[in-house]
């Protein structure tokens, strides 16, 4: 090869080495990228983290994440970057503030209200079972019991 082709070939070879070295992560960096990637939701898929999604957008996000890990950014910085870019819904574990606070407190409030309602219900049903209608006096009850005993003893109603 002569002339300009030799320079183009050398440039392409150098560029491929640069790109290959930029994507090469140490095992620890790859583990960190995978751990962070499992906390970031694919915006296209239904609740899948970007590490499990086959979509192009997820693969692009994962490449971006790896570049940030190589650059030495922290987990909070990386997740903050994706949240700023795609919104808090991109995080599989949304922050406990603002509207998201309702998602975290809603089940707790529902459980407390459910226990409170159950206690009221049980108290009402228990007190309703104890209510005795105005019964006869003690003398009338004794007289009635005496007649029942007499009927049982004689085997016939009186």
N, C-alpha and C positions, 0 to 999 in steps of 0.2 A: 504494500500500500504506500502510496506516495501522496504528498501534498496535504490538502485539507482533510481528507478522510482519516488520516492518521491522528490528527488533532481531535476530530469529532469522536473517534473511537476511544481515545485516551480520556476525553471529557466524560463520555458515557460510563466508562469503567470507574472513574473516580466518583462519579455521582452515585453509581450503584453501591460502592463501598460506603459512602456517607449515609445513604438511606438504610443500608443493612445495619450499620453500627448504631444509627439512631433508634432503630426498633429493637435492638438486642437488649433485653433486660436480664438482670441477674435473677437467679431463682427467688431471692428474697423480694426483689422488686415485682416480679410476676405474681408472687403470692399476695403482695400488698395490693396490686392492681386487681386481682381476682376478688379479694375481700371487699374492696371498695365497690367494684363492679356489681357485686351481689346486693348492694344497698341502693343501687340506682335502677329505677324502673325504665323499661323501654317505652318511649312515648307512643309507639305504634301498636305494640302487642298488649294483650290483656294481662297485666300484672307480672310479666316476666322480667327478671333482671337482665341487664344488658349482656351479662356473661352467658346467658342461656338463650337469648333471642337470635334467630337467624336473619333478622331484618338488616338492611344496609345501614339504616340510621343507627342501630345498636352497635354494629361493627365499627362505624365511624366514631361513635361516642367512646367505644372501648379503645380505639387507637388514640383518641384525644386523651383519654384517661391515662394510658400508658406513657404518653409523652409528658404528662404532668408529673407522673411518678418519677420518671427519669430526671425531670427538672428539679426534683426534690421538694415538691409541694406537699403539704400535710394533708391528712384525710379531710379535715374540716375545710381547708382551702379548696380541695377538689370538689367535695360535695356542695360547698357554697357556690362554686363556679357553675356547676350543673343546675343547681336550684335557681340561680340568677338567670341562667340562659333559658331554662325550660319551665320554671315555676316549681313550687314546693311539691307539686303532685309527682314530680319525677323521682322523689325520694321514697323508697319503700318504707322507711321509718320517718314519717313527717315530723317536723319540729312541734313541740308542745306549746304553741303560742297562737294567738289570733283565733281564726275560725277552726283551725286544727285542734284547738283545745276542746272544742265541743266533741270531736271524735274520741278524744281520750277520756273526757269526763262523762259523756253520755251514758255509757254502760254502767258506770258507778252510780250515777244519779238514778237510772232506771232500776237498778238492783235495790237501792235504798227505798225508793218509792214502792217497789213491789213488796218488800218485807213489811213496810209500814201498812200498806193496804191489807196484806194477809193478817197482820196482827189485829187490825180493826175488824176484819171479817170474822175471825175466830172469836174475838171478844163478843161481838154481836150475836153470833150463833150460840155461844155458850150461855150468855145471859138470857137469850130467848128460850132456851131449853129449861132454864131454872124457873122461869115464870110459872107460877101455879095459879090457876083461876081461883077466885074467891070460893073457897071450899066451905062445907058445912062446919058448924061448930064441932068441938071435940065430942060433945055429947051425941050429936047426930052421927058422927063417924063411928063412935062406939056402938050405937044402936044398929047401924047398918052392918057392921062387922058381926054383931051378935046374930042378926038374921041370916047372914051368909053362912055362918058356922052351923046354925040350926038346919038350914036347907041341906048342907053337905052331910050333916049327921043323919037326917031322916031320908035323904035321897030324893026329896021332892020340894018344889017351890011352895011357899006359903001364901 
